[in-house]
């Protein structure tokens, strides 16, 4: 039966169900429960946070400190330990509180988790999930607001998942936990309270299958995580002008569902990619390259990327609001594309 | 205290009062949702910044953390510039780009209010190394919390400083909590000071609620450091009155613990010490406090009226050279 849940609660339910079903799943992270070291003498301390956004709330009372493990602030330590624990037969689901903090653990992900299987001839796999929080919009400045999707997507051996809807959040997290490879599971802090229907029973959504969030014939808009919602808002506005945009959420960036994107562009002949990351070496450039290489002849206009600027995330509300791509910018990008392709057709018909 | 003149005593009191009243206002504004973003207040820990920072020279270096208001105030960042930064205004100390977590002044040799735990320690070690390399006798002070001691950066910074005898004063503000996690859970040694030993770094633990104890220990460390004895670690036992951030409900703190530490309040402790010794009167202290309160009111009033940054600030300051070429990878089509 489906209920209306937030992404936060859908993730929490997925963790509950996975841990219920498999007692080898353990959680590592900083204050994923909270109150460690006080709760024996002072019980109200237990589960004080449930993680900074409450995603892991309630797991401590249900599964205990043996499986819901508050670590020290030592990301190299517990991410590396996740790898070893996975090799020993556990299924660690670890939390990096903000994706910005990945730097302190990155060697273990980049050089160990991602490479153990390949370097040692396929004899092992590393079934870990690293949950982490992305995104601007909390006035949290440059070191607590990044997205960094492409940093992980760039690395062979890591899978990258970034849901934008509650049902995807649950189904993809359950798939990630069952997957034999290291999965970076990215949760956008501004999407936690987005609601939608979520089936109660456990289910899995396969990786590498994009979601067509809205069908349309005039332009394809690929949104990256929160930007899927920005694209949908833009599509609503465009519809009032009679422009039908198709909005695609790739859902997983590694593997990437290239077929759905190429098929869509073959029908709409125009592509806009909306990405909250910096413009260089991003998912926007990656998808642009894909379509330029394999869908070039389908295009009636140049590909457009709507991204954040090539700058760190600023603190000031006025600057941060200008930093994050807004629906109006997407609308103008689409309008620009359509007028360009009209011009191109006019030129072609003259020649 | 005995060796301090009246002006110095009044200055130290004023520093603690400015930190306390400033962050009290931040807490009020955060509770009313009247200030953007995350704020990490320093209330309860005033004696540490006020015990250490006034002893530094203008050319010494500091690194701070996301809990930096106290360090910035003790270093002399004008309250209005700090208040404006917290409000994201153009006349903020970082032009509104950093906010509360990064509200330090580079021109006062505050290298950073690092948002990443332990991020400042290696940088402080490098600043100390660099100054010594250039023939100076500056020191660098790196503030950090008890939670930071688990990070690789913490260990590697101590190791670097020890190996190259870099004059770094590592100052631990041990406020008993790494976010919500109690120090007696996350630390298996008896103290943070004990952790410096294996690196060959001398260390002491002092009462961080007692400004004079912090000041005396800092003086004892800084003298030899300027003569080239290498790094030192000072652990100040203190208490964070607020949560990890403003809005944290702090259900992990037993009320008896909070009461105990509040009974050892650093401002009250200072007041008792100087009045019972007959060095300052309650009236003198209250007068300074009242003027500080007016200064805080004025600072926030000014900040709330201050202009927002121009949108051009979004992409300025990313690079020091090739700024135009680098900021727009390709012009918008």
Boltz contact constraints between the chains, C-beta under 6 A:
constraints:
  - contact:
      token1: [A, 31]
      token2: [B, 179]
      max_distance: 6.0
  - contact:
      token1: [A, 31]
      token2: [B, 180]
      max_distance: 6.0
  - contact:
      token1: [A, 34]
      token2: [B, 180]
      max_distance: 6.0
  - contact:
      token1: [A, 34]
      token2: [B, 252]
      max_distance: 6.0
  - contact:
      token1: [A, 35]
      token2: [B, 180]
      max_distance: 6.0
  - contact:
      token1: [A, 35]
      token2: [B, 252]
      max_distance: 6.0
  - contact:
      token1: [A, 36]
      token2: [B, 181]
      max_distance: 6.0
  - contact:
      token1: [A, 36]
      token2: [B, 185]
      max_distance: 6.0
  - contact:
      token1: [A, 37]
      token2: [B, 182]
      max_distance: 6.0
  - contact:
      token1: [A, 37]
      token2: [B, 184]
      max_distance: 6.0
  - contact:
      token1: [A, 37]
      token2: [B, 185]
      max_distance: 6.0
  - contact:
      token1: [A, 38]
      token2: [B, 182]
      max_distance: 6.0
  - contact:
      token1: [A, 38]
      token2: [B, 252]
      max_distance: 6.0
  - contact:
      token1: [A, 42]
      token2: [B, 254]
      max_distance: 6.0
  - contact:
      token1: [A, 44]
      token2: [B, 251]
      max_distance: 6.0
  - contact:
      token1: [A, 45]
      token2: [B, 252]
      max_distance: 6.0
  - contact:
      token1: [A, 48]
      token2: [B, 180]
      max_distance: 6.0
  - contact:
      token1: [A, 48]
      token2: [B, 251]
      max_distance: 6.0
  - contact:
      token1: [A, 48]
      token2: [B, 252]
      max_distance: 6.0
  - contact:
      token1: [A, 49]
      token2: [B, 180]
      max_distance: 6.0
  - contact:
      token1: [A, 70]
      token2: [B, 181]
      max_distance: 6.0
  - contact:
      token1: [A, 72]
      token2: [B, 150]
      max_distance: 6.0
  - contact:
      token1: [A, 72]
      token2: [B, 186]
      max_distance: 6.0
  - contact:
      token1: [A, 73]
      token2: [B, 117]
      max_distance: 6.0
  - contact:
      token1: [A, 73]
      token2: [B, 147]
      max_distance: 6.0
  - contact:
      token1: [A, 73]
      token2: [B, 150]
      max_distance: 6.0
  - contact:
      token1: [A, 73]
      token2: [B, 178]
      max_distance: 6.0
  - contact:
      token1: [A, 74]
      token2: [B, 150]
      max_distance: 6.0
  - contact:
      token1: [A, 76]
      token2: [B, 152]
      max_distance: 6.0
  - contact:
      token1: [A, 139]
      token2: [B, 36]
      max_distance: 6.0
  - contact:
      token1: [A, 139]
      token2: [B, 37]
      max_distance: 6.0
  - contact:
      token1: [A, 140]
      token2: [B, 37]
      max_distance: 6.0
  - contact:
      token1: [A, 140]
      token2: [B, 38]
      max_distance: 6.0
  - contact:
      token1: [A, 141]
      token2: [B, 98]
      max_distance: 6.0
  - contact:
      token1: [A, 141]
      token2: [B, 99]
      max_distance: 6.0
  - contact:
      token1: [A, 141]
      token2: [B, 101]
      max_distance: 6.0
  - contact:
      token1: [A, 143]
      token2: [B, 115]
      max_distance: 6.0
  - contact:
      token1: [A, 143]
      token2: [B, 116]
      max_distance: 6.0
  - contact:
      token1: [A, 144]
      token2: [B, 115]
      max_distance: 6.0
  - contact:
      token1: [A, 279]
      token2: [B, 329]
      max_distance: 6.0
  - contact:
      token1: [A, 280]
      token2: [B, 329]
      max_distance: 6.0
  - contact:
      token1: [A, 309]
      token2: [B, 314]
      max_distance: 6.0
  - contact:
      token1: [A, 309]
      token2: [B, 315]
      max_distance: 6.0
  - contact:
      token1: [A, 310]
      token2: [B, 327]
      max_distance: 6.0
  - contact:
      token1: [A, 310]
      token2: [B, 329]
      max_distance: 6.0
  - contact:
      token1: [A, 311]
      token2: [B, 315]
      max_distance: 6.0
  - contact:
      token1: [A, 311]
      token2: [B, 318]
      max_distance: 6.0
  - contact:
      token1: [A, 314]
      token2: [B, 97]
      max_distance: 6.0
  - contact:
      token1: [A, 315]
      token2: [B, 88]
      max_distance: 6.0
  - contact:
      token1: [A, 315]
      token2: [B, 97]
      max_distance: 6.0
  - contact:
      token1: [A, 315]
      token2: [B, 98]
      max_distance: 6.0
  - contact:
      token1: [A, 315]
      token2: [B, 99]
      max_distance: 6.0
  - contact:
      token1: [A, 316]
      token2: [B, 88]
      max_distance: 6.0
  - contact:
      token1: [A, 316]
      token2: [B, 96]
      max_distance: 6.0
  - contact:
      token1: [A, 316]
      token2: [B, 309]
      max_distance: 6.0
  - contact:
      token1: [A, 317]
      token2: [B, 36]
      max_distance: 6.0
  - contact:
      token1: [A, 317]
      token2: [B, 88]
      max_distance: 6.0
  - contact:
      token1: [A, 318]
      token2: [B, 308]
      max_distance: 6.0
  - contact:
      token1: [A, 319]
      token2: [B, 309]
      max_distance: 6.0
  - contact:
      token1: [A, 319]
      token2: [B, 314]
      max_distance: 6.0
  - contact:
      token1: [A, 322]
      token2: [B, 311]
      max_distance: 6.0
  - contact:
      token1: [A, 322]
      token2: [B, 314]
      max_distance: 6.0
